[in-house]
Amino acid sequence: MTSGLEHPDNISVSPYLIREYASLKPFHTFGLSATARFFCEIDSEEALLALLKGPVFVENSHVFLGEGSNTLFTRDFSGIVVRLNIMGLQQVSEDEQCITLKVSAGENWHSFVKYTLNSGYYGLENLSLIPGSVGAAPVQNIGAYGVEVKDLIAEVEAIDIYSGAKRIFKNRDCDFSYRHSCFKGELENRYVITAVSFCLTKAPKLKLEYAGLTEGFESQGLRKPTALDVSDLICDLRKSKLPDPDKIGNAGSFFKNPIISAAQYFKLQEQFAEIKSFKLKNNKYKIPAGWLIEYCGFKGASIGPIGIYEKQALVLINSGEANGADVHHAVKQITSRVSFEFDILLEVEPIIF
């Protein structure tokens, strides 16, 4: 059903269309049944600016959505959900060593990574096959296999949802940390990201230290892998561990890998000699949340209609019958047990409504 509020003056000239009581199930990969009071897809900055001034947006709570791979709607949303489909890619600058590319928020992340590698631009290969859109990447500072996107971001372009003014955030302005940025912190719900600029190198500087990469190349007999080899291996590793969201409802890694002090790590190591870890530069240790969950016996198990994926305990899956209460119950069961066993409180990675 179409709302009569698409444009305050003339619906026919509106650059966007608002739907009422729209199902959100197709728009988040976990696939829970939920409804948005208002829903709108935006494919240009012109449409976005018009929407921000319109009564439906001004008078209601809002959520901006990319591909929905890191968002769960566990209940109906009483405001407006805005899906960003702004597309485009352009070269900003180039020298002998580097190139800077500006990419619109709606572009698919993995498609962009493939484009860079096929074009001879390097740095993003370890972030291959991460689901989602480019605009979502800086919000939670996506990372995998020893690389975080903050290491490649030059600037983030965003629009103030209250004034409509455009602001350029330099890398240093974004307050990046593990799975965090200012857009998930103090500026949450203040800005909507429209484009991200990446500084990439023309010569590969491969990062192969993370568990699984060195072993993978040794098993393949590759002593000098290329960036494309790294991307291919990571794609294979991710496919072997993570379910396809088109077939099984999931949101990828559901919990952040906890980071603990050296003192806490050594204490745990005395109790659990087999505990997995990754030492960080600040003398802290990152513990694989999947290992903690698996140790507690959840891997391959089900908590009601929520399953813990049999190939990767970090992933919760929707049997197809789950609702929001089932998700919250499963999260409580898992986090409580891990806290009891290890005195570590797991944090949920996806944004949950």
Secondary structure, DSSP 8 states (H G I E B T S, - for coil): -B-TTS-SS-GGG-SS-EEEEEE-GGGSTT----EEEEEEEE-SHHHHHHHHHSHHHHTS-EEEESSSTTEE--S-EEEEEEEE----EEEEEE-SSEEEEEEETTSBHHHHHHHHHHTT-BS-GGGTT--SBGGGTTTTT-EETTEEGGGTEEEEEEEETTT--EEEEEGGGG--BTTB-TTTTTTTTTEEEEEEEEEEESS------STTHHHHHHHHT-SS--HHHHHHHHHHHHHHHS--TTTSEEEEE-B---EEEHHHHHHHHHH-TT---EE-TTSEEE--HHHHHHHTT-TT-EETTEEE-TT-TTEEEE-SS--HHHHHHHHHHHHHHHHHHHS----B-SEE-
